[in-house]
Amino acid sequence: LVSLIKIPVADKDGNIQELSAGQAMNRMYSDSDPAVRKQIFTEWERAWGHYAPLFADTLNHLQGFRLENYKLHGEEDFMVEPLRYNRIQKETLDAMWNAISKNKQPFFKFMERKAALMGKDKLAWYDVDAPVSVGDFKARTFTYDEAVDFINDNFAKFGPKLASFSQDIIEKGWVEAEDRTGKRPGGYCTSLPESKESRIFMTFTGSASDMSTLAHEIGHAFHSYTMWDLPRMNTRYAMNVAETASTFAETLVASATVEAANSNEEKISLLNTKLENATAMFMNIHARFLFEQSFYSERQKGLVTADRLSELMVTAQKEAFNDNLSEYHPHFWASKLHFFIDGISFYNFPYTFGFLFSLSIFAEYKKNPDGFEDKYIALLRDTAVMSTEDLVQKHLGKDITVESFWEQGIAIMAEDANAFLELTEKYV
């Protein structure tokens, strides 16, 4: 169905070009022209809305089967299985979301400032990830080779094993990043344990965000690489810790781009890119989690229509963003692949978990960088053999069932938000 999605976009001369879902999504979120973003978003909503009944039918049957399976195993609570799969306690998940909900204010202020820089009262959904340019600065774009070199150079500053692995998979052609029609949105990495290889899929269009995505997926591949000599049963880590290596690699690159900035204007642009990740983890993904909770609750009582799914989606987005957007994305439930993955339910909160967990690891690395790569690899190798609470206690000496653990990661990103506010003050 997604391969049938075509998004018509008019250029300055009025010529119409049809973009695939992957191409349209990248441009909708990264184009510097707000009129183009709005145009694509309007067509994006229309295209996904056209197929909404089919997507709703798919989603209802998928989650209906899952709920019936739980029921036949004597389990009425639909959160039990995702918690079990991710090897975390309910207290841990509650502590994480509570800490986030209490500490969103710095990121709301960031969004308000970003809106002001765009001459808007509030950001629309399609503005949240838009680039920011102030003064004479124009957002930098990268060739694929430039992005690879930047990633590898900064991986090398962390440790030789990560850098060597990254260079190796690029040279072997394990990354499929071509910008072409017919590709679906997003990026992913899959491992092939028999051959001890990985493959990465994404669409690289030259933005700093695309470079972060490439680093993110290489992090996934490195996680698998560190475990290839272990027994197969000791390599099946859950999704929440699966996002640890990927987000850590992404953080290394994103932090390096800010440090390498040649001017305050460039630093503002790059801080915006970093903070987009925070808003995604603390708000966008929170909305996905809230939506899925509501959907499962209603699905237990019967089928849920496409229109009702859109209502639940907007309600979740308004709660997660504290109603700080001027326009929402009703058909996000249809366009987001994660809701349709059949093997894993609640394919959302582990991203936020991995993000904050990786920030804690990054903080430890900054304190004691010497020899940290080996400690980091030791942690990754343990991710499939113990509960997450025990994993963090063993390697970081922390209790993740308390809100204070999560608040330290949020505070790191809040520092970036405050820096953004300081640097942009004179441009408002």
C-alpha positions in Angstrom: 0.0 0.0 0.0 2.8 2.4 0.9 4.4 1.9 -2.5 1.2 3.3 -4.0 1.5 6.5 -2.1 2.4 9.4 -4.5 2.7 13.0 -3.2 2.4 15.7 -6.0 4.6 18.7 -5.4 4.7 21.8 -7.5 8.0 23.6 -8.1 8.4 27.4 -8.5 7.4 27.1 -12.2 4.3 25.2 -11.5 5.6 21.8 -12.7 4.3 18.9 -10.8 6.6 16.2 -9.5 5.4 13.0 -7.8 7.4 12.0 -4.8 7.4 8.6 -3.1 6.4 8.4 0.6 10.1 8.3 1.6 11.1 11.3 -0.5 8.0 13.3 0.5 8.5 12.7 4.2 12.2 13.8 4.1 11.3 17.0 2.2 8.2 17.8 4.3 10.3 17.9 7.5 13.5 19.4 6.1 12.6 21.9 3.4 13.5 25.4 4.5 10.4 26.9 2.8 7.3 26.8 5.1 5.0 27.0 2.1 6.5 23.9 0.6 6.3 22.1 3.9 2.6 23.0 4.2 1.9 22.0 0.6 3.5 18.6 1.1 1.8 18.1 4.4 -1.6 18.8 2.9 -1.0 16.3 0.1 0.5 13.9 2.6 -2.7 13.9 4.7 -4.8 13.5 1.6 -2.8 10.6 0.3 -2.8 8.6 3.6 -6.4 9.5 4.2 -7.4 8.0 0.8 -6.2 4.6 2.0 -7.1 5.1 5.6 -9.9 2.5 5.7 -7.5 -0.2 4.4 -4.9 0.8 7.0 -7.5 0.8 9.7 -8.7 -2.6 8.7 -5.1 -3.9 8.8 -4.4 -2.3 12.2 -7.7 -3.6 13.7 -7.0 -7.2 12.7 -3.4 -7.0 13.8 -4.1 -5.7 17.3 -7.3 -7.8 17.5 -5.3 -11.0 17.0 -2.7 -9.8 19.5 -5.4 -9.1 22.1 -7.1 -12.4 21.6 -3.7 -14.1 22.0 -3.2 -12.4 25.3 -6.7 -13.3 26.4 -6.2 -17.0 25.6 -3.1 -16.9 27.7 -5.1 -15.5 30.6 -3.8 -11.9 30.3 -6.2 -9.0 30.0 -3.5 -6.2 30.5 -2.1 -5.4 27.1 1.0 -3.8 28.7 2.3 -7.0 30.3 3.7 -8.4 27.1 5.6 -5.3 25.9 7.0 -4.9 29.4 8.1 -8.5 29.5 9.6 -8.3 26.0 11.6 -5.2 26.9 12.7 -6.8 30.2 11.6 -3.8 32.3 9.3 -3.3 35.2 6.1 -1.2 35.1 7.7 1.0 37.8 10.6 1.8 35.4 8.3 2.8 32.5 6.2 4.9 34.8 9.2 6.6 36.3 10.5 7.5 32.8 7.2 9.0 31.5 6.6 10.8 34.8 10.1 12.4 34.7 9.5 13.5 31.1 6.0 14.9 31.8 7.4 17.0 34.7 10.3 18.4 32.7 9.0 19.3 29.3 9.1 23.0 29.9 12.6 23.8 28.5 11.5 22.0 25.2 8.3 23.9 25.0 10.3 27.1 25.3 12.5 25.9 22.5 9.5 25.3 20.4 8.1 28.7 21.2 11.4 30.4 20.2 11.6 28.3 17.0 8.1 29.5 16.1 9.0 33.1 16.8 12.1 32.8 14.5 9.7 31.6 11.8 7.3 34.5 12.4 4.6 32.2 13.8 2.7 32.1 17.0 2.9 28.3 17.2 4.6 25.6 15.2 2.6 23.3 13.0 3.3 19.6 13.0 5.4 19.9 9.8 7.4 22.8 11.4 8.7 20.9 14.4 11.6 19.3 12.5 12.1 22.1 10.1 15.6 23.7 9.8 16.4 27.0 11.5 18.4 29.7 9.7 19.2 33.0 11.2 21.3 35.9 9.9 23.0 35.0 6.6 23.4 31.4 7.5 22.0 28.7 5.2 21.6 25.2 6.4 24.6 23.2 5.4 24.1 20.1 3.2 26.4 17.2 2.9 27.3 14.8 0.1 27.1 11.2 1.1 30.9 10.9 1.2 31.2 14.0 3.3 28.7 12.6 5.8 30.6 9.3 6.0 33.9 11.0 6.6 32.5 13.2 9.3 30.9 10.2 11.0 34.0 8.1 10.9 36.2 11.0 12.1 34.1 11.5 15.2 33.7 7.8 15.8 37.5 7.6 15.8 37.6 10.2 18.6 35.5 7.8 20.7 37.3 4.6 19.9 39.1 2.8 17.2 36.8 -0.3 17.1 33.6 1.7 16.3 35.5 3.8 13.7 37.1 0.8 12.0 33.8 -1.1 11.9 32.0 2.0 10.4 34.6 2.4 7.7 34.5 -1.3 6.9 30.7 -1.5 6.3 30.8 1.5 4.1 33.5 0.1 1.9 31.7 -3.3 1.7 28.5 -1.5 0.5 26.3 -2.6 3.3 24.4 0.7 3.3 21.6 1.4 0.8 21.1 5.2 1.0 20.3 6.2 -2.6 17.7 9.0 -3.0 15.3 7.5 -5.6 11.7 7.0 -6.2 9.7 4.0 -4.8 11.4 3.9 -1.4 9.4 3.9 1.8 10.1 6.4 4.6 12.5 6.0 7.4 15.6 3.9 8.0 16.5 0.6 9.6 19.3 -1.9 10.1 19.0 -5.6 10.0 21.6 -8.2 11.0 22.5 -11.4 9.3 24.1 -13.6 12.0 25.0 -16.6 9.9 27.2 -14.5 7.7 28.1 -12.0 10.5 26.9 -9.0 8.4 24.4 -6.2 8.6 22.5 -4.2 6.1 21.3 -0.6 6.4 18.4 1.1 4.6 17.7 4.8 4.4 17.2 7.7 1.9 20.1 10.1 2.1 19.2 13.6 0.9 22.1 15.6 2.3 20.7 17.1 5.5 22.4 17.1 8.9 19.4 15.0 10.0 20.1 12.4 7.4 23.7 12.3 8.6 22.4 11.6 12.1 20.1 8.9 10.8 23.1 7.2 9.1 25.1 7.3 12.3 22.1 5.9 14.2 21.8 2.9 11.9 25.6 2.3 12.0 25.2 2.2 15.8 22.6 -0.6 15.4 25.0 -2.5 13.2 27.9 -2.1 15.7 25.7 -3.5 18.5 25.2 -6.7 16.5 28.9 -6.8 15.6 29.9 -6.8 19.3 27.9 -9.9 19.8 28.7 -12.1 16.8 30.9 -14.4 18.8 28.3 -15.1 21.5 25.8 -18.0 21.5 22.7 -17.1 19.4 20.4 -17.1 22.5 22.7 -14.5 24.1 22.3 -12.1 21.3 18.5 -11.6 21.2 18.3 -8.2 23.0 15.0 -6.3 23.5 14.1 -3.2 21.6 14.6 -0.7 24.5 18.3 -1.6 24.7 18.5 -2.1 21.0 18.2 1.7 20.7 21.1 2.2 23.0 24.0 1.8 20.6 22.2 3.6 17.8 21.3 6.6 19.8 24.7 6.8 21.4 26.3 6.8 18.0 23.9 9.5 16.9 24.7 11.6 20.0 28.5 11.4 19.2 27.9 12.8 15.7 25.3 15.4 16.7 27.4 16.7 19.6 30.4 16.9 17.2 28.5 18.9 14.7 27.7 21.6 17.3 31.3 21.7 18.6 32.6 22.1 15.0 30.3 25.0 14.2 32.1 28.0 12.7 29.6 30.6 13.9 26.8 31.2 16.3 24.4 31.1 13.4 25.6 27.6 12.4 25.5 26.5 16.1 21.9 27.6 16.3 21.0 25.5 13.3 22.8 22.4 14.7 21.4 22.8 18.2 18.0 22.9 16.5 18.8 19.5 14.8 19.8 18.0 18.2 16.7 19.4 19.9 14.5 18.0 17.2 15.6 14.6 18.6 14.6 15.6 22.1 11.1 16.8 21.0 10.7 13.6 19.1 11.6 11.5 22.1 9.7 13.5 24.7 6.6 14.5 22.7 6.2 12.7 19.3 6.9 9.3 20.8 5.0 10.1 23.9 2.0 10.8 21.6 2.5 7.5 19.9 2.5 5.7 23.3 -0.6 7.5 24.5 -2.4 6.8 21.2 -1.6 3.1 21.3 -2.8 2.9 24.9 -6.1 4.5 23.9 -6.4 2.4 20.7 -5.8 -0.9 22.6 -8.4 0.0 25.2 -11.0 0.7 22.6 -10.0 -2.3 20.4 -10.8 -4.6 23.4 -14.4 -3.5 23.0 -14.6 -3.9 19.2 -13.4 -2.5 15.9 -12.2 1.1 15.7 -13.0 3.1 12.6 -10.4 5.1 10.6 -12.1 8.4 11.7 -11.9 7.3 15.4 -8.2 6.4 15.0 -7.5 9.9 13.7 -9.4 11.4 16.7 -7.4 9.3 19.1 -4.2 10.4 17.3 -4.9 14.1 17.6 -6.0 13.8 21.2 -2.7 12.0 22.0 -0.7 14.6 20.1 -2.4 17.5 21.9 -1.7 15.9 25.3 2.0 15.1 24.5 2.7 18.5 23.1 0.6 20.3 25.7 -1.5 21.7 22.9 1.5 23.8 21.7 1.0 23.1 18.0 -1.2 25.1 15.6 -1.9 22.0 13.4 -1.7 18.3 14.1 -1.3 15.1 12.0 -4.6 13.1 12.2 -3.4 10.3 9.9 0.0 9.8 11.6 -1.4 6.4 12.8 -1.7 5.3 9.1 1.7 6.7 7.9 3.9 5.4 10.7 5.2 1.9 10.0 5.8 1.3 13.7 2.1 0.8 14.4 2.0 -2.1 11.9 4.9 -4.2 13.0 3.4 -7.6 13.8 6.2 -9.0 16.0 6.3 -6.2 18.6 3.6 -4.1 20.2 4.2 -0.6 21.6 7.1 0.0 19.2 7.6 3.5 20.7 8.6 3.9 24.3 11.8 1.9 23.9 13.1 4.7 21.6 12.7 7.2 24.5 14.2 4.7 26.9 17.2 4.1 24.6 17.6 7.8 24.1 17.8 8.7 27.8 19.8 5.6 28.6 22.4 6.4 25.9 22.6 10.0 27.3 23.5 8.6 30.7 26.2 6.4 29.0 27.4 9.5 27.1 27.6 11.5 30.4 29.8 8.7 31.9 32.0 8.7 28.8 32.5 12.5 29.1 33.6 12.0 32.7 36.1 9.3 32.0 36.8 8.9 28.2 40.0 6.9 28.5 39.4 3.3 27.7 35.6 3.8 27.7 35.0 2.0 24.4 35.8 -1.4 26.0 33.4 -0.7 28.9 30.8 0.4 26.4 31.2 -2.9 24.4 31.0 -4.9 27.6 27.6 -3.3 28.3 26.3 -4.0 24.8 27.4 -7.6 25.1 25.2 -8.0 28.2 22.1 -6.5 26.8 20.5 -9.8 25.9 21.2 -11.8 29.1 19.7 -9.8 32.0 16.8 -7.5 32.9 17.3 -3.9 32.0 17.3 -2.9 35.7 20.1 -5.4 36.4 22.0 -4.3 33.3 22.1 -0.6 34.4 22.9 -1.5 38.0 25.9 -3.6 36.8 27.4 -1.2 34.3 26.3 2.2 35.6 25.5 1.5 39.2 22.1 3.3 38.8 18.5 2.5 39.8 16.2 3.1 36.8 12.9 2.7 38.8 13.3 6.2 40.2 12.6 9.4 38.3 16.0 10.9 39.2 17.8 8.5 36.9 15.7 9.8 33.9 15.9 13.4 35.0 19.7 13.5 34.5 19.4 12.5 30.9 16.6 15.1 30.3 18.8 17.7 32.0 21.6 17.2 29.4 19.1 18.0 26.6 17.7 20.9 28.6 21.2 22.5 28.6 21.0 22.5 24.8 17.6 24.1 24.9 18.9 26.8 27.2 21.9 27.4 24.9 19.5 27.7 21.9 17.4 30.3 23.7 20.5 32.3 24.7 22.0 32.3 21.1 18.7 33.2 19.4 17.6 36.0 21.8 18.8 38.8 19.5 17.0 37.4 16.5 13.5 37.6 17.9 
